[in-house]
Amino acid sequence: PAFTILSFFSGVGFCKVYEDVADLPSLHYDFVIVGGGTAGNVVASRLTENSSVSVLVLEAGPSNQGVLDAQVPFLESGVSDTGTPYSWNYTTTPQTGASGHVFDYLRGYLLGGCSSHNGMAYTRGAAADFDRYANLTGDEGWSWNRIFPYFLKNEKWTAPADDHNTQGQFNPAIHGTQGPISVSLSGFSWAEFEQRVIQTTTELPDDFPFNLDMNSGQPLGIGWLQYTIGHGERSSSATGYLTPDIIQRPNLDILLHAQVSKLVNLTQSRVSPSSPVTFQAVQFRYASKEIILSAGAIGSPQILLNSGVGDRTALGALGIPPLWDLPSVGKNASEHVYSGASWAVNSNQTVESITQNATRFNEAFAEWNNSRTGPFVNPSPEAGTHAGWLRLNADSPVFDVHADPSPGPGAPHFEMLLQPFGAAGTPGHHISITMAMVSPVSRGSVTLSSNDPFAAPVIDLGLLSSDFDALALTEGLKLALKFASAPAWNGYLGAPTVDLAAMTPTELTAHIRANSGPGYHIVGTAGMSPRGAQYGVVDPDLKVKGIAGLRVIDASVLPIVPGAHTQAATYVVAERGADMVK
């Protein structure tokens, strides 16, 4: 198999990471990995453990090295926000179910991909999520019990930056200690807020039970959030899986600024081209064993479609010669939708004490710079200190609209993010409770706008396109209001930013449609299905159906979004995927 690489920018290479295609020492590799993101770097690191295997990683963006905002947890918006040089700067189509809003859709455009710019939440999901993947694919290897060792293999549990006593905040028995990715608890305490969160679990235990560790596979309840942070710094696939000793492996090369537009010479039987072809800025690189797409849930289907792999009719309409009719490519996009509530508080112990005070902000950064301690060791202001994973009542009338879309009674319908911070730009001190519908019925798509392989893809998330999701999230916001009604918050909460409690259910649903947004957790656009199925994009071994020597290893293969932030799931997909390739 071979593929086309365009858009090289010359520069100075360092280590085994190159910035100019002319500096690459080889034209031929056993494996070429398209995308040096969350999954791609895992696969590269694991495959090159075998010194007889050669691997080239192609990353469209720049290096993560020296990017301060990708290192300091609190500053993550400096790499994630649209308009930075580290974002793909995607936008969605107008989302009909979300009042026609067009959303920036954040994707990492640097080594490490989204793991270099995300909110660092480490949530594995419910056991039922993975058992459903096993059922949907016919492969027990995707079940919770079989995938669990990969969570441990990926993880290095790390003491929080403030080295506080973490007893009663997590369960050490379910965490790994030798993996590449650091995982820790909050390293700076917003004590007034955090104490009230935990107190609420004792005052309203039937609705909001305490959960010692949401990463056990049984996430329901309220617990302490865990983050991919170690010693006050972000831990990403770039920092964890591409350490200096790994980058120096003679069988691993990484090329930056190398955006892949499409794959060529794809066939249904393995064919290895005999010689490279070069003209102008276009280079052909050959993979004698496999090409591995790890460009993410937007990039991977976009490359497949540009290569002629997708819905034959849609490709033909764009003037793209159809190579292989695979109608599911880019379809079945599954994404979380968020909406929240906030209140003024009678306290100055909120994140706004930093974000609205330049002196305090500079002091906090200096503390991080000097000792890797202080508030900057925690994720950005919007991140929570705790999260809850909750379900609709079994007798909810919402189920008259649609059957329960969750994978089982131990899996959540909602995430509840508890945040010592209010809406950005609102003066004063606030707290927020943000709810997400994490078992959505709505589906979207990633398609092409033209036959220009470098044109931005058409991203339609289908947010709230199902009435079920909007009605369920209405119930979710009612849970947020109930949480805030516990005695623990008496005398602490002031006026709400928006008086949601005064709204009728119909008004609340309308409010949600006008005040919601995506979670940036898109999956499903190259979904797994059973071997031989006439739907789906990849088989359970992640090989693209009908194409020789081509796999997809990233979040796009998950057929349904898990009830969790997707970073941890992406890591285990990559770990298992690498073992399959081996």
Beta strands, then each sheet from edge to edge (+ up, - down):
strand 1: 2-6
strand 2: 17-18
strand 3: 28-34
strand 4: 55-58
strand 5: 90-91
strand 6: 104-105
strand 7: 155-157
strand 8: 181-185
strand 9: 221-224
strand 10: 226-227
strand 11: 229-230
strand 12: 233-234
strand 13: 252-255
strand 14: 259-264
strand 15: 278-279
strand 16: 282-293
strand 17: 309-310
strand 18: 324-325
strand 19: 337-345
strand 20: 386-390
strand 21: 414-419
strand 22: 430-437
strand 23: 445-447
strand 24: 458-460
strand 25: 493-496
strand 26: 517-518
strand 27: 550-552
sheet 1: 2+ 13+ 4+ 3+ 16+ 1- 14+
sheet 2: 2+ 13+ 4+ 3+ 16+ 15-
sheet 3: 2+ 13+ 4+ 3+ 16+ 27+
sheet 4: 5+ 6-
sheet 5: 7+ 8+ 10-
sheet 6: 9+ 20- 21+ 22- 19+ 25-
sheet 7: 9+ 20- 21+ 22- 19+ 26-
sheet 8: 11+ 12-
sheet 9: 17+ 18+
sheet 10: 23+ 24-
end
